[in-house]
């Protein structure tokens, strides 16, 4: 059974930082392209950062987070991270981890990030 479990969300003031984690199990992690998405109520889920393949692929950031967010992965721990700095109120959303390999795709349950003073 494949599981993606996000953690690290919470309430942070504008300008602050958070580090999200997504731990994967039940899959051959290195074979999956991993991405982070986010969604706010009433809007479509949007890509925050995606990596084109399991390891060594190109990393593509949404323009709104370039220079502030950093994606990383640790294949030994089956975990990906999203380091978020200089957070803004418009970054408030539920953040989801996504794993894709050929025709297989999996989502985590999401973790809430709220940026507010």
PLY file of the C-alpha trace (Angstrom):
ply
format ascii 1.0
element vertex 117
property float x
property float y
property float z
element edge 116
property int vertex1
property int vertex2
end_header
0.00 0.00 0.00
1.45 3.31 -1.13
1.42 6.14 1.39
2.62 9.72 1.18
2.56 11.50 4.52
3.15 15.24 4.66
4.18 17.06 7.82
5.65 20.36 8.94
2.78 22.71 8.22
1.52 25.27 10.68
0.97 28.93 11.42
3.81 31.32 10.65
4.14 35.09 10.45
4.85 36.83 7.15
8.55 36.66 6.39
8.93 33.46 8.34
9.99 30.00 7.28
8.69 26.46 7.33
10.05 23.14 6.17
7.58 20.58 4.86
8.38 16.89 4.63
6.74 14.11 2.64
7.61 10.57 3.63
6.80 7.87 1.09
6.29 4.17 1.67
5.10 1.20 -0.36
6.83 2.25 -3.59
10.24 2.24 -5.23
10.89 5.83 -4.34
13.80 6.52 -6.70
11.62 5.67 -9.71
9.10 8.40 -8.96
9.07 12.03 -9.96
8.05 14.01 -6.89
6.25 17.31 -6.76
4.60 19.70 -4.33
1.22 21.26 -5.04
-0.97 23.60 -3.06
-4.65 24.42 -2.98
-6.84 27.07 -1.42
-10.61 26.70 -1.05
-12.47 27.47 -4.25
-9.39 27.27 -6.45
-7.71 24.55 -8.46
-4.71 22.76 -7.10
-1.56 24.40 -8.44
1.97 23.16 -8.94
4.51 24.67 -6.56
7.56 22.69 -7.63
8.04 19.59 -9.74
10.94 17.37 -10.63
10.77 15.68 -14.01
12.06 12.28 -12.93
13.14 10.26 -9.96
16.66 11.55 -9.61
18.74 14.08 -11.46
15.79 15.53 -13.32
15.17 19.21 -13.78
13.36 21.12 -11.05
10.65 23.54 -12.05
9.29 26.15 -9.64
6.17 28.22 -9.97
7.09 31.84 -10.65
5.39 32.89 -7.42
7.82 30.87 -5.28
11.09 31.14 -7.21
13.92 32.30 -5.00
11.95 31.61 -1.82
11.15 27.87 -1.90
13.64 25.03 -2.30
12.86 21.42 -3.17
15.08 18.57 -2.07
14.85 14.80 -1.83
16.60 12.11 0.18
16.26 8.77 -1.58
17.81 6.97 1.39
14.95 8.20 3.58
12.23 8.03 0.89
11.48 11.64 1.71
11.15 14.93 -0.12
11.25 18.35 1.47
10.04 21.82 0.69
11.98 24.59 2.39
9.84 27.73 2.37
11.37 31.09 3.23
10.12 34.67 3.14
6.59 33.39 3.42
3.72 35.62 2.33
0.02 35.56 3.24
-0.72 34.42 -0.32
1.28 31.25 0.37
-1.51 30.15 2.71
-2.86 26.85 1.40
-2.98 23.13 1.93
0.25 21.68 0.55
0.20 18.26 -1.08
2.95 15.86 -2.04
2.61 14.02 -5.36
4.46 10.99 -6.73
4.30 9.98 -10.40
5.83 7.11 -12.34
4.55 6.33 -15.84
0.78 5.84 -15.40
0.85 5.69 -11.59
0.15 8.75 -9.48
-0.28 9.14 -5.72
-1.20 12.01 -3.40
-0.69 12.66 0.25
-3.41 13.93 2.57
-1.99 17.45 2.69
-0.65 19.74 5.38
-2.03 23.20 6.15
0.24 26.22 5.91
-1.13 29.50 7.22
0.84 32.72 6.89
-0.67 35.41 9.05
0.26 38.03 11.58
0 1
1 2
2 3
3 4
4 5
5 6
6 7
7 8
8 9
9 10
10 11
11 12
12 13
13 14
14 15
15 16
16 17
17 18
18 19
19 20
20 21
21 22
22 23
23 24
24 25
25 26
26 27
27 28
28 29
29 30
30 31
31 32
32 33
33 34
34 35
35 36
36 37
37 38
38 39
39 40
40 41
41 42
42 43
43 44
44 45
45 46
46 47
47 48
48 49
49 50
50 51
51 52
52 53
53 54
54 55
55 56
56 57
57 58
58 59
59 60
60 61
61 62
62 63
63 64
64 65
65 66
66 67
67 68
68 69
69 70
70 71
71 72
72 73
73 74
74 75
75 76
76 77
77 78
78 79
79 80
80 81
81 82
82 83
83 84
84 85
85 86
86 87
87 88
88 89
89 90
90 91
91 92
92 93
93 94
94 95
95 96
96 97
97 98
98 99
99 100
100 101
101 102
102 103
103 104
104 105
105 106
106 107
107 108
108 109
109 110
110 111
111 112
112 113
113 114
114 115
115 116
